[in-house]
Amino acid sequence: MNEGITARLRLSSLRLRLVVVFALVALTAAVAASGIAYWLNREAVLTRTQDGALNDFRQEMQNRAAALPLRPTQDDLRRTAEDMAGGGAGYQVLLLGERAAGKPIVGASDPDDFTLADVPVPLQEAVDTKRPVTEANAHPYHLFWQRTERNGTPYLVGGTRIDGGGPTGYVFKSLEAEKADLNSLAWSLGIATALAVIGSVLLAQVAATTVLRPVHRLGVAARKLGEGKLDTRLEVSGTDELADLSRTFNGAAESLQKKVADMSAREESSRRFVADMSHELRTPLTALTAVTEVLEDEQDSLDPMIAPAVALVVSETRRLNDLVENLMEVTRFDAGTARLVLDDVDIADQITACVDARAWLDAVELDAERGVVAPLDPRRLDVILANLIGNALKHGGSPVRVSVRTEEDELVIAVRDHGPGIPEEVLPHVFDRFYKASASRPRSEGSGLGLSIAMENALIHGGSITASNSVGEDGRVDGAVFVLRLPLDASGITREVQTRSSQGEVGEA
């Protein structure tokens, strides 16, 4: 369960990438839409409030301030400012006049709330600036406004003066209510943005599930196909791209199944041909072997001109007999009919018997303790040892050293020669069937099957064989080393035999 969740949420997951992309797109769109909506509403609210206040202030200036005498008293200015602010517009008024030339006076609707110090200097300069009257400019003085803050509260400050020497008036309106409305709008838009992102994530999950379910089925089918279940097919529904992909997969799987079936049929036919050919050759080979044995016994009494030909016939007959036996052994492994006949084998005695039977005692050095016993098939172990030691004697020369040791639950037998070693390009292929290290010598004394058969016999025991070169202290190659590893536990060998036997009918090897 946890592994599935981790797999779905890992950074490389297509599902997570889809969700992130959907969320980012939704967040970008929501933020952009919310920003635009906030900006438009903010301008609309502020402009409406601003225009209402300034238009009302302008009207009051024309109706009340313009009616004041040219040289009003401070009380006149104060009363007029109070009347202008008391109209319900919600702002404060400040009027500036002169009781005499160069002697300004100020009248405020609420001196504690609004004074001349609250009017920005640039605004005062713009209001006091007299502009020339032209066709494009009918009045020397205009109404100017500015938004400002005082103690964290936003305000609108506007000002103008009466043409022809009347008083100058300033209006001071709080925008706190508008700020609160805009803050509420911002919170609403933020919540809407969050809901849009959450909704997009949920939609992304649905979309990802819809898209990835067929992809997951395709992955499962591909894994089954890779495991050898060639009859795996996908259920196709719809006409979209994923349906086309499923149909393509089914077509490829069907083609692969047909080709594998054809190859298996050809391989089975070839295997049967080799087995039949080997079996049919045994009868004439038996007769040839009997004749060659007679000729070999009479070789000393034959004409010297005929003796070399007889020796060649004897040698080639034996080589052909070995090749047929090896081919029959290979076909048993391929057919899965090879089986083990296990027995408790004393390894040192088995190696000594193998070497003695082939007259190699003088060419082989044995380093093995007596009493090392393992459950093995004596005949197959003899085949492995004969191939490894014979190969070392053929290509490396004597003496060949065979050492035996145990490592944990493994029996390790190393066969080392002191020849030129195995070329690096040959090492990966030494256990391939019919492989010859030299292309210029396609015909040699060996069949090219010995090491392959040795490997098959090691595998059926649940073991393995590795080949490498031994390097001396001077850094030069000092012979080849073949290491045979076999299990000391018979239970693992039994399971291996059962696995191989399930592939075909078990027969006598």
Secondary structure, DSSP 8 states (H G I E B T S, - for coil): -HHHHHHHHSTT-HHHHHHHHHHHHHHHHHHHHHHHHHHHHHHHHHHHHHHHHHHHHHHHHHHTGGGS-SS--HHHHHHHHHHHHTTSS-EEEEEEEEEETTEEEEEES-TTT--GGGS-HHHHHHHH------SS---S---EEEEEEETTEEEEEEEEE-TTT--EEEEEEE-HHHHHHHHHHHHHHHHHHHHHHHHHHHHHHHHHHHHHHHHHHHHHHHHHHHTT-TT------SSSHHHHHHHHHHHHHHHHHHHHHHHHHHHHHHHHHHHHHHHHHHHHHHHHHHHHHHHHHTGGGS-TTTHHHHHHHHHHHHHHHHHHHHHHHHHHHHHT------EEEEHHHHHHHHHHHTT-GGGEEEE--TT-EEEE-HHHHHHHHHHHHHHHHHHH-S-EEEEEEEETTEEEEEEE--SS---TTTGGGTTSTT--S-TT--S-SS-S-HHHHHHHHHHHTT-EEEEEEEE-TTSSEEEEEEEEEEES-HHHHHHHHHHHHTTS-----
